């Protein structure tokens, strides 16, 4: 099995765009800002769907671990990097430090892609152990926590 050519750079760029849009959108606290947050999510969702489609087309199989740990970022490295970069981007946007928003977004995208690369190497070494993904309940819980965090950021700001 192999990853589609360009998967990691596309994933890094999509995450960086999502982080930057979320940071600026949350800090603006306007309807347009909310639209920017949604636009960032749309970019990421499109890149994720495209990546999974290409992987399945190239390899002819589904790997749940790829979808949950790599694309959705539930792996430790990807999620911790994303959270740190997201927090830094939001803080920088509230402080009107736009260069720092961009730096945090790029760092988050690179860290996310690095986490994906780590998982892929681990998967290739022991496919049976790493093929399984995160449970749907866990992902639903993560989505609830993310939404609550988003609401808290909108209310607190």
Helices and strands as residue ranges (DSSP letters): H 7-28, H 31-59, H 64-65, I 66-71, H 76-94, H 98-125, H 127-130, H 136-156
